[in-house]
Amino acid sequence: MRIAIGSDHAGLNLKREAAAVLTSLGHEIVECGTTGTESVDYPDYAAKVAEAIQKGDCQMGLLVCGTGIGMSIAANKFKGIRAALCTCEWEARLTRQHNNANILCMGERVVGIGLGKAIAEVFFTTEFEGGRHQKRLDKIALIEDRNAWAAPSPFPSAFSHFQPTADGRAPNPGNSGRLFFWRTKAMLKVARTVAEVRAFRRELAKQGKTLALVPTMGFLHEGHLSLFREAARHADVVGASLFVNPTQFGPNEDLASYPRDEKGDFAKMEKEGVSIVFAPAPEEVYPEGEETRVEVTGITQGLCGKTRPGHFRGVTTVVMKLFHIFQPDAAVFGEKDYQQLMVIRRMVKDMFMDIRIIGAPLVREADGLALSSRNSYLSAEDRKNALGLSMALKAVREAAQSGTKDVKALHDIGSAVLAGHHLKEDYLEIVDAESLRPVEVIGARPVRALAAAYCGKVRLIDNMAV
């Protein structure tokens, strides 16, 4: 994981010590300053860290000043930032579990070096629990967007019949004097053809609006919905695709039985504020006579690419087509399919495409199971066994953090957990977090554990930073 770090002159020492802790955990550090002892203004460095996260360059951040108060106030002025001021390990753990805080703020004069390092370790090794807590974060997102009705929208609004009064209050006779804010949401446009999407995009361009794209295969769950919310933080308008792409399925895979719920998916998209969804028939994407495929080599050869030959060629082909159709400014992909995310980043970089690829955190059930459309295939008994996948990765991570650096030993630890839950291992590998090349010993570079396993007949994937 890439972590942006910043401090003013009063937090310099703790920042350096905490950075060493994060490096030892396998994270990549992006230094945003300051690096000297002369007096500086903390808002400047809070802004740099917050912007690095907003742009998708980093996934989380660390800010330190004298008390941590100023840093947290400044960082929380940025949309999508959840900066938490922590003075103990308990606060650090809860703010990650319940608030999904993405920036840790500390005061060097308050916590000191030793406690500060412990707080940082807890914060950056604790995962968000999701579930009921996600609903509360959604309300925070609504608060962030509270003035959206004031900005002109190029599309019909679900709330266009509400007109704010002269003093900025929404009319509500039953709640006289109470301030209400309405979040404007465009009615979802369902496009079945490439021409419809391009016409929509041209209108956006005329109005100077930016677009973030979320490609999906449908049967949406909370993990998908979190991608729409992330996309809304990076562009004026969110677009999506709903297309079960046949070219990424092998001959004996579940293309025909892949779960589908188009009507329900459209309703969820509209509720999340998605403005347009491209839901084509296969022949619209792959017309008769088309012969072109897009292939990324190297990074696609291992992991899922090894056991699903041709899969990533289908993924990169359809994503390239979607990028040409939508012409997005940004695109959001979940870290759940971590190899896919890194393959798309490589394709965009290699082809000099001016699109920001944003990785959104993996979303789990309260018990730790990674959300997946294929979870719907699981029987009650298989659902219990499926927890072994995330538990295996967690065991690997905990062993690595406790000092085990030999990858073979870590693999054996994870494999034992999989076997104990009656899961058939497809692969469990520890790889460089960027190149996805296997490593033999965990060193200074960030690494990630990725696994695929069969739970009955259902193939599930998961991953964790180690």
SENU-526376 format. One record per residue (C-alpha): residue number from 0; residue in three letters; x, y, z. Coordinates in nm, 4 decimals, decimal comma, padded with zeros to 6 digits. Each point is the difference from the previous one (the first is absolute). Layout:
NODE  num  residuo      east     north        up
NODE  NUM      ALA         X         Y         Z
...
# end
This chain:
NODE  num  residuo      east     north        up
NODE    0      MET   00,0000   00,0000   00,0000
NODE    1      ARG   00,1188   00,3531  -00,0790
NODE    2      ILE  -00,0227   00,2310   00,3006
NODE    3      ALA   00,0473   00,3761  -00,0274
NODE    4      ILE   00,1662   00,1535   00,3062
NODE    5      GLY   00,0351   00,3620   00,1040
NODE    6      SER   00,0821   00,2145   00,2999
NODE    7      ASP   00,0909   00,3482   00,1056
NODE    8      HIS   00,3193   00,0806   00,1913
NODE    9      ALA  -00,1548  -00,1068   00,3320
NODE   10      GLY  -00,0850  -00,3506  -00,1213
NODE   11      LEU   00,3114  -00,0797  -00,2011
NODE   12      ASN   00,1584  -00,2519   00,2386
NODE   13      LEU  -00,3134  -00,2073   00,0565
NODE   14      LYS  -00,0743   00,0011  -00,3727
NODE   15      ARG   00,3440  -00,1457  -00,0740
NODE   16      GLU  -00,0338  -00,2687   00,2684
NODE   17      ALA  -00,3529  -00,0926  -00,1076
NODE   18      ALA   00,1153  -00,0176  -00,3629
NODE   19      ALA   00,2599  -00,2578   00,1037
NODE   20      VAL  -00,2774  -00,2069   00,1592
NODE   21      LEU  -00,2093   00,0183  -00,3176
NODE   22      THR   00,2956  -00,0992  -00,2160
NODE   23      SER   00,0605  -00,3017   00,2238
NODE   24      LEU  -00,3629  -00,1003  -00,0595
NODE   25      GLY   00,0661  -00,0057  -00,3748
NODE   26      HIS  -00,1647   00,3293  -00,0946
NODE   27      GLU   00,1365   00,2478  -00,2520
NODE   28      ILE   00,0489   00,3498   00,1423
NODE   29      VAL  -00,0660   00,3170  -00,2001
NODE   30      GLU   00,1643   00,2942   00,1774
NODE   31      CYS  -00,2003   00,3232  -00,0234
NODE   32      GLY   00,2195   00,2102   00,2340
NODE   33      THR   00,1144   00,1773   00,1957
NODE   34      THR   00,3509  -00,1344   00,0246
NODE   35      GLY   00,1681   00,2817   00,1929
NODE   36      THR  -00,0283   00,1525   00,3448
NODE   37      GLU  -00,0881   00,3542  -00,1074
NODE   38      SER  -00,3476   00,1237   00,0920
NODE   39      VAL  -00,2630  -00,0815  -00,2620
NODE   40      ASP  -00,3804   00,0133  -00,0277
NODE   41      TYR  -00,1739  -00,3332   00,0629
NODE   42      PRO  -00,2947   00,0572  -00,2404
NODE   43      ASP   00,2407  -00,0155  -00,2946
NODE   44      TYR   00,1074  -00,3540   00,0855
NODE   45      ALA  -00,3472  -00,1179   00,0984
NODE   46      ALA  -00,1128   00,1088  -00,3462
NODE   47      LYS   00,2789  -00,1906  -00,1758
NODE   48      VAL  -00,0820  -00,3257   00,1793
NODE   49      ALA  -00,3762   00,0387  -00,0472
NODE   50      GLU   00,0396   00,0769  -00,3706
NODE   51      ALA   00,2233  -00,3055  -00,0498
NODE   52      ILE  -00,2838  -00,2161   00,1331
NODE   53      GLN  -00,2704   00,1854  -00,1932
NODE   54      LYS   00,1876  -00,0501  -00,3273
NODE   55      GLY   00,0475  -00,3704   00,0676
NODE   56      ASP   00,3803   00,0290   00,0125
NODE   57      CYS  -00,0040  -00,1320   00,3586
NODE   58      GLN  -00,2532  -00,2086   00,1902
NODE   59      MET   00,0541   00,1388   00,3520
NODE   60      GLY   00,1890   00,2747   00,1802
NODE   61      LEU   00,1819   00,1052   00,3166
NODE   62      LEU   00,0159   00,3573   00,1330
NODE   63      VAL   00,1897   00,1207   00,3064
NODE   64      CYS   00,0275   00,3438   00,1576
NODE   65      GLY   00,0380   00,1222   00,3576
NODE   66      THR  -00,3459  -00,1032   00,1185
NODE   67      GLY  -00,1475  -00,1596  -00,3149
NODE   68      ILE  -00,3058   00,2214   00,0294
NODE   69      GLY   00,0853   00,2447  -00,2759
NODE   70      MET   00,0979  -00,2764  -00,2402
NODE   71      SER  -00,3268  -00,1852   00,0521
NODE   72      ILE  -00,2066   00,3159  -00,0469
NODE   73      ALA   00,1797   00,0904  -00,3219
NODE   74      ALA  -00,0067  -00,3496  -00,1505
NODE   75      ASN  -00,3712  -00,0431   00,0673
NODE   76      LYS  -00,0780   00,2979  -00,2220
NODE   77      PHE   00,0652  -00,2301  -00,2970
NODE   78      LYS  -00,2860  -00,2058  -00,1385
NODE   79      GLY   00,0404  -00,3715   00,0623
NODE   80      ILE   00,2582   00,0467   00,2734
NODE   81      ARG  -00,0663  -00,1528   00,3409
NODE   82      ALA   00,2885   00,1238   00,2129
NODE   83      ALA  -00,0031  -00,1321   00,3556
NODE   84      LEU   00,1934   00,1574   00,2883
NODE   85      CYS   00,1181  -00,2864   00,2213
NODE   86      THR   00,1663   00,0154   00,3405
NODE   87      CYS   00,0027  -00,3717   00,0825
NODE   88      GLU  -00,0010  -00,3412  -00,1676
NODE   89      TRP  -00,3656  -00,0604   00,0901
NODE   90      GLU  -00,1109   00,3098  -00,1910
NODE   91      ALA   00,2157  -00,1014  -00,2969
NODE   92      ARG  -00,1581  -00,3453  -00,0140
NODE   93      LEU  -00,3591   00,1215   00,0308
NODE   94      THR   00,0302   00,2800  -00,2518
NODE   95      ARG   00,1196  -00,2490  -00,2604
NODE   96      GLN  -00,2590  -00,2651   00,0896
NODE   97      HIS  -00,2971   00,2363   00,0268
NODE   98      ASN   00,0857   00,3176  -00,1943
NODE   99      ASN   00,2279  -00,1363  -00,2736
NODE  100      ALA   00,2295   00,2948   00,0745
NODE  101      ASN   00,2495   00,0498  -00,2814
NODE  102      ILE   00,2369   00,2481   00,1671
NODE  103      LEU   00,1545  -00,0417   00,3431
NODE  104      CYS   00,0702   00,3288   00,1782
NODE  105      MET   00,2190   00,0186   00,3088
NODE  106      GLY   00,1602   00,2637   00,2188
NODE  107      GLU   00,3666  -00,0630   00,0768
NODE  108      ARG  -00,0213   00,2191   00,3106
NODE  109      VAL  -00,3029  -00,1977   00,1176
NODE  110      VAL   00,0858  -00,3673  -00,0609
NODE  111      GLY   00,3789   00,0024  -00,0282
NODE  112      ILE   00,2080  -00,2308  -00,2191
NODE  113      GLY  -00,0587  -00,3414   00,1626
NODE  114      LEU  -00,3771   00,0194   00,0264
NODE  115      GLY  -00,0219   00,1698  -00,3391
NODE  116      LYS   00,1750  -00,2926  -00,1674
NODE  117      ALA  -00,2353  -00,2467   00,1700
NODE  118      ILE  -00,3041   00,2032  -00,1086
NODE  119      ALA   00,1241   00,0041  -00,3592
NODE  120      GLU   00,0510  -00,3767  -00,0037
NODE  121      VAL  -00,3514  -00,0668   00,1297
NODE  122      PHE  -00,1612   00,2502  -00,2380
NODE  123      PHE   00,1658  -00,1359  -00,3136
NODE  124      THR  -00,0545  -00,3687   00,0832
NODE  125      THR  -00,3691   00,0250   00,0923
NODE  126      GLU  -00,2683  -00,0485  -00,2658
NODE  127      PHE  -00,3404   00,1626  -00,0376
NODE  128      GLU  -00,2837  -00,2252   00,1203
NODE  129      GLY  -00,2642   00,1270  -00,2428
NODE  130      GLY  -00,3565  -00,1117   00,0716
NODE  131      ARG  -00,1980   00,2489   00,2071
NODE  132      HIS   00,2983   00,2362   00,0057
NODE  133      GLN  -00,0159   00,0446  -00,3778
NODE  134      LYS  -00,3497   00,1451   00,0304
NODE  135      ARG   00,1359   00,2685   00,2289
NODE  136      LEU   00,2787   00,0812  -00,2423
NODE  137      ASP  -00,2616   00,0351  -00,2712
NODE  138      LYS  -00,1671   00,2670   00,2112
NODE  139      ILE   00,3324   00,1805   00,0292
NODE  140      ALA   00,0202  -00,0072  -00,3798
NODE  141      LEU  -00,3451   00,1579  -00,0149
NODE  142      ILE   00,1160   00,2754   00,2335
NODE  143      GLU   00,3012   00,0604  -00,2247
NODE  144      ASP  -00,2332   00,0402  -00,2964
NODE  145      ARG  -00,2560   00,2142   00,1864
NODE  146      ASN   00,0337   00,2986  -00,2365
NODE  147      ALA  -00,0243  -00,2072  -00,3158
NODE  148      TRP  -00,3480   00,1395  -00,0781
NODE  149      ALA   00,1459   00,3476  -00,0357
NODE  150      ALA   00,2151  -00,0952  -00,2986
NODE  151      PRO  -00,1659  -00,0235  -00,3429
NODE  152      SER  -00,0375  -00,3568  -00,1199
NODE  153      PRO  -00,0007  -00,0994  -00,3684
NODE  154      PHE  -00,2437  -00,2808   00,0720
NODE  155      PRO  -00,3487  -00,0284   00,1473
NODE  156      SER   00,0169  -00,0092   00,3782
NODE  157      ALA  -00,1905  -00,2386   00,2184
NODE  158      PHE  -00,0472   00,2949   00,2372
NODE  159      SER  -00,0527   00,2783  -00,2555
NODE  160      HIS  -00,3434   00,0808   00,1403
NODE  161      PHE   00,1592   00,1158   00,3263
NODE  162      GLN   00,0934   00,3671  -00,0211
NODE  163      PRO   00,2157   00,1494   00,2779
NODE  164      THR  -00,1275   00,3145   00,1650
NODE  165      ALA   00,1847   00,3308  -00,0151
NODE  166      ASP   00,1872  -00,0750   00,3240
NODE  167      GLY   00,1227  -00,3366  -00,1297
NODE  168      ARG  -00,2514  -00,2179   00,1872
NODE  169      ALA  -00,1951  -00,2787  -00,1592
NODE  170      PRO  -00,3761   00,0510   00,0408
NODE  171      ASN  -00,1342  -00,2247   00,2738
NODE  172      PRO  -00,3061   00,1417   00,1772
NODE  173      GLY  -00,0043  -00,2848   00,2503
NODE  174      ASN   00,3484   00,0830   00,1219
NODE  175      SER  -00,0030   00,3779   00,0195
NODE  176      GLY   00,3447   00,1438   00,0576
NODE  177      ARG   00,1802  -00,3288  -00,0533
NODE  178      LEU   00,2678   00,0046  -00,2668
NODE  179      PHE  -00,0187  -00,2656  -00,2705
NODE  180      PHE   00,2319  -00,0692  -00,2913
NODE  181      TRP  -00,1024  -00,1943  -00,3060
NODE  182      ARG   00,2409  -00,2092  -00,1991
NODE  183      THR  -00,0694   00,0324  -00,3699
NODE  184      LYS   00,0096  -00,3294  -00,1866
NODE  185      ALA  -00,0329  -00,0363  -00,3732
NODE  186      MET  -00,2580  -00,2451  -00,1262
NODE  187      LEU   00,1847  -00,2978  -00,1390
NODE  188      LYS   00,0308  -00,0112  -00,3775
NODE  189      VAL   00,0168  -00,3537  -00,1349
NODE  190      ALA   00,2033  -00,0112  -00,3215
NODE  191      ARG  -00,0109  -00,3113  -00,2146
NODE  192      THR   00,2220   00,1238  -00,2839
NODE  193      VAL   00,3445   00,1529  -00,0400
NODE  194      ALA  -00,1569   00,2966  -00,1795
NODE  195      GLU  -00,2162   00,0843   00,3016
NODE  196      VAL   00,2989   00,0062   00,2351
NODE  197      ARG   00,2030   00,2155  -00,2370
NODE  198      ALA  -00,2833   00,2501  -00,0363
NODE  199      PHE  -00,0256   00,0212   00,3786
NODE  200      ARG   00,3760   00,0509   00,0301
NODE  201      ARG  -00,0024   00,2778  -00,2592
NODE  202      GLU  -00,2626   00,1886   00,2003
NODE  203      LEU   00,2103  -00,0346   00,3131
NODE  204      ALA   00,3041   00,1357  -00,1819
NODE  205      LYS  -00,1958   00,3046  -00,1185
NODE  206      GLN  -00,0802   00,0805   00,3624
NODE  207      GLY   00,3554  -00,0594   00,1210
NODE  208      LYS  -00,1042  -00,2947   00,2180
NODE  209      THR   00,2335  -00,2808   00,0955
NODE  210      LEU  -00,0989  -00,3683  -00,0044
NODE  211      ALA   00,1082  -00,2938   00,2147
NODE  212      LEU  -00,0772  -00,3505  -00,1279
NODE  213      VAL  -00,0724  -00,3126   00,2055
NODE  214      PRO  -00,0010  -00,3143  -00,2165
NODE  215      THR  -00,2119  -00,2827   00,1449
NODE  216      MET  -00,1478  -00,3348  -00,0984
NODE  217      GLY  -00,3066   00,0658   00,2108
NODE  218      PHE  -00,1688  -00,1852   00,2874
NODE  219      LEU   00,1107   00,2911   00,2123
NODE  220      HIS   00,0869  -00,0215   00,3685
NODE  221      GLU   00,1382   00,2437   00,2556
NODE  222      GLY   00,3481  -00,0338  -00,1465
NODE  223      HIS  -00,1230   00,1320  -00,3361
NODE  224      LEU  -00,1945   00,2789   00,1662
NODE  225      SER   00,3143   00,1145   00,1788
NODE  226      LEU   00,1639   00,0357  -00,3439
NODE  227      PHE  -00,2756   00,2381  -00,1128
NODE  228      ARG   00,0504   00,2099   00,3126
NODE  229      GLU   00,3738   00,0072  -00,0574
NODE  230      ALA  -00,0533   00,1035  -00,3617
NODE  231      ALA  -00,2213   00,2887   00,1111
NODE  232      ARG   00,2926   00,1392   00,1979
NODE  233      HIS   00,2136   00,0276  -00,3127
NODE  234      ALA  -00,2316   00,1375  -00,2693
NODE  235      ASP  -00,3135   00,2042  -00,0619
NODE  236      VAL  -00,1923  -00,2907  -00,1507
NODE  237      VAL   00,0135  -00,3764   00,0585
NODE  238      GLY  -00,0539  -00,2448  -00,2838
NODE  239      ALA  -00,0115  -00,3791   00,0158
NODE  240      SER  -00,0122  -00,3030  -00,2230
NODE  241      LEU  -00,2079  -00,3084   00,0633
NODE  242      PHE   00,1282  -00,2705  -00,2294
NODE  243      VAL   00,0779  -00,3660   00,0664
NODE  244      ASN   00,2991  -00,0146  -00,2299
NODE  245      PRO   00,0125  -00,3371  -00,1803
NODE  246      THR   00,3652   00,0275  -00,1070
NODE  247      GLN   00,1316  -00,0179   00,3569
NODE  248      PHE  -00,1718  -00,3321   00,0749
NODE  249      GLY   00,1626  -00,3329  -00,0825
NODE  250      PRO  -00,1862  -00,2826  -00,1765
NODE  251      ASN  -00,0837  -00,1814   00,3253
NODE  252      GLU  -00,0722   00,3071   00,2125
NODE  253      ASP  -00,3278   00,1516   00,1191
NODE  254      LEU  -00,0910   00,2454  -00,2802
NODE  255      ALA  -00,3482  -00,1446  -00,0490
NODE  256      SER  -00,0764  -00,0250   00,3718
NODE  257      TYR   00,1690   00,3211   00,1141
NODE  258      PRO  -00,2554   00,1774   00,2257
NODE  259      ARG  -00,1948   00,2826  -00,1616
NODE  260      ASP  -00,2518   00,2547   00,1277
NODE  261      GLU  -00,0128   00,2848  -00,2500
NODE  262      LYS  -00,3090   00,1700   00,1420
NODE  263      GLY   00,1331  -00,0138   00,3545
NODE  264      ASP   00,3420   00,1220  -00,1146
NODE  265      PHE  -00,1511   00,3006  -00,1746
NODE  266      ALA  -00,1917   00,0927   00,3154
NODE  267      LYS   00,3171  -00,0206   00,2096
NODE  268      MET   00,1950   00,2086  -00,2482
NODE  269      GLU  -00,2640   00,2696  -00,0077
NODE  270      LYS  -00,0110   00,0105   00,3797
NODE  271      GLU   00,3782   00,0486   00,0052
NODE  272      GLY  -00,0206   00,2915  -00,2438
NODE  273      VAL   00,1382  -00,1727  -00,3104
NODE  274      SER  -00,0986   00,2104  -00,3025
NODE  275      ILE   00,0414  -00,2493  -00,2844
NODE  276      VAL   00,0424  -00,3753  -00,0316
NODE  277      PHE   00,1089  -00,1735  -00,3179
NODE  278      ALA  -00,1845  -00,3343  -00,0062
NODE  279      PRO   00,0549  -00,1373  -00,3485
NODE  280      ALA  -00,0714  -00,3290  -00,1683
NODE  281      PRO   00,3159  -00,2035  -00,0731
NODE  282      GLU  -00,0225   00,0754  -00,3737
NODE  283      GLU   00,0189   00,3757   00,0718
NODE  284      VAL   00,3400  -00,0456   00,1655
NODE  285      TYR   00,1192  -00,2799  -00,2286
NODE  286      PRO  -00,1636   00,0633  -00,3370
NODE  287      GLU   00,0246  -00,2501  -00,2810
NODE  288      GLY   00,3400   00,0071  -00,1645
NODE  289      GLU   00,1953   00,1618   00,2853
NODE  290      GLU   00,3437  -00,1555   00,0448
NODE  291      THR   00,1960   00,2157   00,2456
NODE  292      ARG   00,1107  -00,1051   00,3464
NODE  293      VAL   00,2073   00,1892   00,2568
NODE  294      GLU   00,2551  -00,1952   00,1992
NODE  295      VAL   00,2299   00,1003   00,2854
NODE  296      THR   00,2848  -00,2443   00,0461
NODE  297      GLY   00,2175  -00,0717   00,3011
NODE  298      ILE  -00,2221   00,1166   00,2831
NODE  299      THR  -00,2856  -00,2214  -00,1264
NODE  300      GLN   00,1985  -00,3231  -00,0110
NODE  301      GLY  -00,0228  -00,1077   00,3649
NODE  302      LEU  -00,2742  -00,0213   00,2633
NODE  303      CYS  -00,3438  -00,0006  -00,1692
NODE  304      GLY   00,1642   00,0256  -00,3407
NODE  305      LYS   00,1712  -00,3345   00,0528
NODE  306      THR  -00,3162  -00,1941   00,0783
NODE  307      ARG  -00,2366   00,2024  -00,2215
NODE  308      PRO   00,1765   00,0233  -00,3390
NODE  309      GLY  -00,1386   00,2783  -00,2166
NODE  310      HIS  -00,1883   00,1608   00,2874
NODE  311      PHE   00,2001   00,3206   00,0169
NODE  312      ARG   00,0074   00,0388  -00,3765
NODE  313      GLY  -00,3773   00,0141   00,0182
NODE  314      VAL   00,0136   00,2478   00,2889
NODE  315      THR   00,2458   00,2378  -00,1638
NODE  316      THR  -00,1841  -00,0173  -00,3325
NODE  317      VAL  -00,3374   00,0946   00,1453
NODE  318      VAL   00,1458   00,2662   00,2305
NODE  319      MET   00,1869   00,1590  -00,2916
NODE  320      LYS  -00,3250   00,0051  -00,1959
NODE  321      LEU  -00,1830   00,1612   00,2938
NODE  322      PHE   00,2724   00,2619   00,0379
NODE  323      HIS  -00,0329   00,0923  -00,3680
NODE  324      ILE  -00,3787   00,0104   00,0237
NODE  325      PHE  -00,0271   00,2047   00,3210
NODE  326      GLN   00,3209   00,2071  -00,0252
NODE  327      PRO   00,0084   00,0249   00,3819
NODE  328      ASP   00,2250   00,2283   00,2013
NODE  329      ALA   00,0291  -00,2675   00,2689
NODE  330      ALA  -00,0990  -00,3631   00,0476
NODE  331      VAL  -00,0512  -00,1845   00,3279
NODE  332      PHE   00,0840  -00,3654   00,0578
NODE  333      GLY  -00,0237  -00,1896   00,3277
NODE  334      GLU   00,3021  -00,1475   00,1739
NODE  335      LYS  -00,2046  -00,3193   00,0371
NODE  336      ASP   00,1266  -00,0936  -00,3504
NODE  337      TYR   00,3497   00,1215   00,0779
NODE  338      GLN   00,1712  -00,1606  -00,2979
NODE  339      GLN  -00,2614   00,1491  -00,2324
NODE  340      LEU   00,0594   00,3452   00,1517
NODE  341      MET   00,3752  -00,0240  -00,0571
NODE  342      VAL  -00,0469  -00,1343  -00,3540
NODE  343      ILE  -00,2244   00,2951  -00,0902
NODE  344      ARG   00,2502   00,2454   00,1506
NODE  345      ARG   00,2763  -00,1588  -00,2079
NODE  346      MET  -00,2088   00,0181  -00,3189
NODE  347      VAL  -00,0870   00,3659   00,0548
NODE  348      LYS   00,3618   00,0878   00,0768
NODE  349      ASP   00,1413  -00,1930  -00,2946
NODE  350      MET  -00,2496   00,1486  -00,2454
NODE  351      PHE   00,0457   00,3594   00,1282
NODE  352      MET  -00,3712   00,0313   00,0759
NODE  353      ASP  -00,1024   00,3152   00,1848
NODE  354      ILE  -00,2242  -00,1787   00,2503
NODE  355      ARG   00,0504  -00,0132   00,3755
NODE  356      ILE  -00,0424  -00,3556   00,1262
NODE  357      ILE  -00,1253   00,0049   00,3574
NODE  358      GLY   00,0138  -00,3047   00,2222
NODE  359      ALA  -00,2794  -00,0209   00,2585
NODE  360      PRO   00,0390  -00,2026   00,3215
NODE  361      LEU  -00,1346  -00,3523   00,0163
NODE  362      VAL  -00,3325  -00,0239   00,1861
NODE  363      ARG  -00,0669  -00,2910   00,2340
NODE  364      GLU  -00,2926  -00,1465   00,1876
NODE  365      ALA   00,0064   00,0538   00,3763
NODE  366      ASP   00,1587  -00,3459   00,0446
NODE  367      GLY   00,2786   00,0744  -00,2488
NODE  368      LEU  -00,1224  -00,1674  -00,3204
NODE  369      ALA   00,0809   00,2136  -00,3037
NODE  370      LEU  -00,3157   00,1102  -00,1805
NODE  371      SER  -00,0447  -00,1732  -00,3362
NODE  372      SER  -00,2860  -00,0614  -00,2394
NODE  373      ARG   00,0982  -00,3665   00,0050
NODE  374      ASN  -00,0703  -00,0192   00,3741
NODE  375      SER  -00,3619  -00,0513  -00,1053
NODE  376      TYR   00,1006  -00,3484  -00,1206
NODE  377      LEU   00,1060  -00,1099   00,3498
NODE  378      SER  -00,2085  -00,2353   00,2107
NODE  379      ALA  -00,0318   00,0728   00,3717
NODE  380      GLU   00,2752  -00,2494   00,0791
NODE  381      ASP   00,2257   00,1280  -00,2772
NODE  382      ARG  -00,0553   00,3552   00,1219
NODE  383      LYS   00,1538  -00,0976   00,3362
NODE  384      ASN   00,2940  -00,1720  -00,1656
NODE  385      ALA   00,0577   00,2943  -00,2333
NODE  386      LEU   00,1160   00,2069   00,2977
NODE  387      GLY   00,3161  -00,2095  -00,0098
NODE  388      LEU   00,1217   00,2041  -00,2981
NODE  389      SER   00,0188   00,3308   00,1840
NODE  390      MET   00,1172  -00,1774   00,3154
NODE  391      ALA   00,2892  -00,1568  -00,1924
NODE  392      LEU   00,1122   00,3374  -00,1304
NODE  393      LYS  -00,0339   00,1542   00,3425
NODE  394      ALA   00,2125  -00,2790   00,1478
NODE  395      VAL   00,2662   00,0689  -00,2629
NODE  396      ARG  -00,0043   00,3712   00,0738
NODE  397      GLU   00,0197  -00,0489   00,3773
NODE  398      ALA   00,2885  -00,2435  -00,0348
NODE  399      ALA   00,1871   00,2437  -00,2232
NODE  400      GLN  -00,0573   00,2835   00,2432
NODE  401      SER   00,1262  -00,2218   00,2811
NODE  402      GLY   00,3302  -00,0477  -00,1788
NODE  403      THR  -00,0396  -00,2888  -00,2454
NODE  404      LYS   00,1514   00,1216  -00,3278
NODE  405      ASP   00,0504  -00,3269  -00,1858
NODE  406      VAL  -00,2758  -00,0246  -00,2604
NODE  407      LYS  -00,0099  -00,3804  -00,0086
NODE  408      ALA  -00,0626  -00,0074   00,3747
NODE  409      LEU  -00,2732   00,2602  -00,0382
NODE  410      HIS  -00,1573  -00,1985  -00,2831
NODE  411      ASP  -00,0099  -00,3127   00,2146
NODE  412      ILE  -00,1748   00,1940   00,2779
NODE  413      GLY  -00,2687   00,1199  -00,2378
NODE  414      SER  -00,0417  -00,3349  -00,1717
NODE  415      ALA  -00,0625  -00,1697   00,3321
NODE  416      VAL  -00,2846   00,2404   00,0741
NODE  417      LEU  -00,1553  -00,0626  -00,3422
NODE  418      ALA   00,0175  -00,3764   00,0471
NODE  419      GLY  -00,1499   00,0325   00,3471
NODE  420      HIS  -00,3071   00,1626  -00,1557
NODE  421      HIS  -00,0337  -00,2612  -00,2777
NODE  422      LEU   00,1076   00,2464  -00,2677
NODE  423      LYS   00,1849  -00,1244  -00,3084
NODE  424      GLU   00,2918   00,2331  -00,0619
NODE  425      ASP   00,0341   00,1358  -00,3532
NODE  426      TYR   00,2880   00,2243   00,1003
NODE  427      LEU   00,1286   00,1905   00,3019
NODE  428      GLU   00,2914   00,2246  -00,0869
NODE  429      ILE   00,1878   00,2920   00,1495
NODE  430      VAL   00,1021   00,2409  -00,2721
NODE  431      ASP   00,1426   00,3441  -00,0577
NODE  432      ALA  -00,2961   00,2372   00,0431
NODE  433      GLU   00,0675   00,1796  -00,3300
NODE  434      SER   00,1592  -00,2469  -00,2427
NODE  435      LEU  -00,1789  -00,3053   00,1474
NODE  436      ARG   00,3227  -00,1975  -00,0356
NODE  437      PRO   00,0422  -00,2708   00,2656
NODE  438      VAL   00,2459   00,0717   00,2792
NODE  439      GLU   00,1952  -00,2496   00,2077
NODE  440      VAL   00,0642   00,2199   00,3017
NODE  441      ILE  -00,1911   00,3053   00,1184
NODE  442      GLY   00,2262   00,3038  -00,0215
NODE  443      ALA  -00,0398   00,3749  -00,0203
NODE  444      ARG  -00,2394   00,0144  -00,2960
NODE  445      PRO  -00,3763  -00,0270   00,0612
NODE  446      VAL  -00,1370  -00,3505  -00,0510
NODE  447      ARG  -00,3465  -00,1483  -00,0187
NODE  448      ALA  -00,1436  -00,3439   00,0629
NODE  449      LEU  -00,2481  -00,1156  -00,2650
NODE  450      ALA  -00,1997  -00,3200   00,0112
NODE  451      ALA  -00,2608  -00,1927  -00,1937
NODE  452      ALA  -00,1759  -00,3079   00,1283
NODE  453      TYR  -00,2948  -00,2223  -00,0787
NODE  454      CYS  -00,2761  -00,0207   00,2553
NODE  455      GLY  -00,1948  -00,2936  -00,1335
NODE  456      LYS  -00,0341   00,0904  -00,3688
NODE  457      VAL   00,0260   00,3743   00,0591
NODE  458      ARG   00,3307   00,1727  -00,0691
NODE  459      LEU   00,0689   00,2956   00,2295
NODE  460      ILE   00,2858   00,2506   00,0070
NODE  461      ASP   00,1329   00,2326   00,2688
NODE  462      ASN   00,3120   00,1975   00,0848
NODE  463      MET   00,1627   00,1992   00,2789
NODE  464      ALA   00,3006   00,2240   00,0439
NODE  465      VAL   00,2661  -00,1815   00,2022
# end
